[in-house]
Amino acid sequence: MLRVKGLLHYGLQVPSLDAGSDFYRAFGLEAAERGNAVVIRCDGREQDQTVLTEGPVKRLHHVAFAVDPDSLPEWQRHLEGLGLKLLDAPADVPGGLWFRDREGNLVNLRDEGIAPWRAFGTTDAQDANVGDRVRRIDQARWLNATEKTRPQRLGHMLIFSTDVSASEAFYTRTLGLRLSDRIVGGPVFMNSGPGDHHVFGFVPAEHPGLHHSSWMVSDIDQIARGAQNMASVGYTKGWGLGRHTLGSNLFHYIQDPWGSWIEYSSDMDCITENWQPNDWEDLPAAIWSPEAPADFITNQEEKPA
């Protein structure tokens, strides 16, 4: 069965490209104009991670996944065999195969490799003294724990769905994504093979849209420093610090200018093909954290016409 190699980037339509650039730069990312779009990248990684286009309202524009080099003809046969109609690429994001999922979201398959990401630097958690494991001796950790937060890579994203079970089945059948874990009546988390516990998933809602994107940083210091910096420039609404249940990652979320969330994340579970998914009943989102904002799972995108 065909399976995508991983998540490449996502596209957002936003009312102001300037506001979008300012927000993502404050978060620790790089923003550059490309034609009529703004491309967001991580420092030291030659791969688009977010593509911003301008429009009257904020809206999830598309999701892009990587496939094996030279495999697009095989993917075309596969998708058309499932009865999906292939579409012309948007002018601002050329290349690859394009189609819509069961709820109208644009999906893009691109036969380009997943670019290597920058190695973590001086704040690497491998130097942490934890219990009886002592790795940092005669060094004051706080002296090099103040480095500016710079996400290493886009880790995962969750989107809203009116039927998470149907969406899970669609992305399993069309893209080969596999179930990692699900909360019965709640979110579904999916993987693209060995690696992060999840790269994609769904949150129940009355109409589709972006719930959050998650960006990997090295450790708890980078999470806390990033949250502190975002608050200092006006982005004070968030949720964290905490540790999630499914995926186990440490997190802090910040609400973006359009009502979605963006997450600093670290220490994500790593899985292999041997991972067995579970259905979890009444599982909280975190094993410890402050209380989540009341609108954390509210879809603030306008309902598509």
C-alpha positions, -999 to 999 in steps of 0.1 A, spaced: 0 0 0 13 35 -9 22 57 21 33 93 22 68 99 37 58 126 60 43 161 65 60 188 44 41 220 50 7 236 53 -8 266 36 -28 293 53 -49 321 37 -46 351 60 -61 387 58 -26 403 61 7 389 50 25 415 71 7 403 102 15 367 93 52 374 88 54 393 120 38 365 140 59 337 126 91 357 130 83 364 166 77 326 171 113 320 159 109 312 123 121 328 90 97 345 66 104 355 30 83 367 1 79 344 -29 57 359 -56 24 367 -40 30 344 -10 51 345 21 71 313 28 79 303 64 110 282 71 129 270 101 164 284 106 189 260 89 164 239 70 158 242 33 122 233 33 90 253 32 71 247 64 42 271 60 30 290 29 9 322 36 -14 336 9 -36 366 13 -74 365 13 -104 381 30 -105 357 60 -81 333 77 -86 298 63 -66 265 60 -55 266 24 -39 232 20 -17 204 35 13 191 17 28 156 21 61 142 8 61 110 -14 89 90 -29 109 106 -57 94 99 -92 63 83 -77 37 108 -87 24 88 -117 18 58 -94 1 81 -69 -21 96 -97 -32 61 -107 -39 53 -71 -59 85 -64 -79 83 -97 -86 46 -89 -103 58 -57 -125 81 -77 -107 113 -67 -106 142 -91 -71 158 -96 -70 196 -97 -48 222 -111 -21 235 -87 -28 270 -72 -7 297 -89 11 306 -57 20 269 -48 29 251 -81 39 215 -83 28 180 -74 -7 164 -73 -37 182 -59 -71 170 -47 -97 176 -21 -104 154 9 -138 144 20 -145 178 37 -131 199 9 -96 205 23 -69 208 -4 -42 181 -2 -9 184 -21 15 154 -28 50 164 -37 78 141 -48 105 160 -30 127 147 -1 121 158 34 150 181 41 174 175 70 169 198 99 194 217 120 210 198 148 201 211 183 227 233 198 238 244 233 205 238 249 204 201 240 186 181 266 213 154 264 232 176 289 205 174 315 212 159 350 182 136 356 181 114 387 213 94 388 222 102 352 247 130 356 260 144 323 267 181 332 296 186 356 312 219 366 289 238 342 262 263 351 233 253 330 215 287 332 244 304 314 236 287 281 198 282 287 190 317 274 195 311 237 167 325 215 140 299 206 145 287 171 122 257 161 141 230 144 112 216 122 74 214 118 64 183 138 27 178 133 -6 195 127 -42 188 137 -72 199 117 -109 201 126 -132 175 112 -170 170 113 -164 132 115 -130 122 128 -136 85 121 -145 91 85 -115 114 81 -92 88 96 -105 62 71 -101 86 42 -64 95 50 -56 58 57 -71 48 23 -57 76 2 -23 85 18 -15 54 39 -14 72 72 -17 49 102 -35 53 134 -13 61 164 -39 65 191 -74 79 194 -96 93 222 -131 78 219 -154 107 209 -124 130 206 -91 136 186 -75 110 164 -36 109 160 -19 95 129 16 87 118 35 82 85 57 53 97 86 51 121 94 84 138 72 109 157 41 94 174 19 115 152 24 139 123 -13 146 115 -47 142 131 -82 154 136 -102 173 163 -140 171 163 -158 202 151 -188 214 132 -168 224 101 -132 220 89 -102 243 97 -68 244 113 -67 235 150 -29 238 156 6 233 141 34 220 163 71 229 161 99 210 176 124 227 199 152 211 219 140 212 255 119 228 282 141 259 283 134 266 246 97 261 252 96 285 282 118 311 265 97 310 234 65 315 255 81 343 274 92 361 242 58 357 226 41 372 256 65 401 256 54 411 221 17 408 229 8 372 223 -2 365 259 -31 340 254 -19 304 255 -18 270 273 11 255 290 36 245 303 24 209 303 31 173 292 6 157 268 -8 122 272 -8 109 236 26 116 222 40 125 257 55 158 244 61 188 266 41 218 252 32 254 253 6 268 229 1 304 218 -30 316 200 -22 332 167 -38 364 154 -66 345 137 -77 322 166 -58 290 158 -30 277 180 7 272 175 28 249 197 63 247 210 69 210 215 98 188 228 104 152 239 79 136 216 74 98 217 92 79 189 75 49 174 83 20 151 62 -3 129 57 -24 160 36 4 177 1 -7 187 -26 20 187 -52 22 214 -87 36 219 -86 56 251 -117 65 271 -121 98 289 -84 106 286 -73 141 295 -51 160 270 -23 164 295 -10 146 326 0 179 341 -6 215 329 -27 246 338 -63 244 328 -68 248 290 -85 279 277 -122 275 273 -120 280 235 -91 257 230 -111 233 208 -133 259 192 -130 263 155 -128 300 149 -125 298 111 -156 308 92 -176 279 79 -169 274 42 -198 284 19 
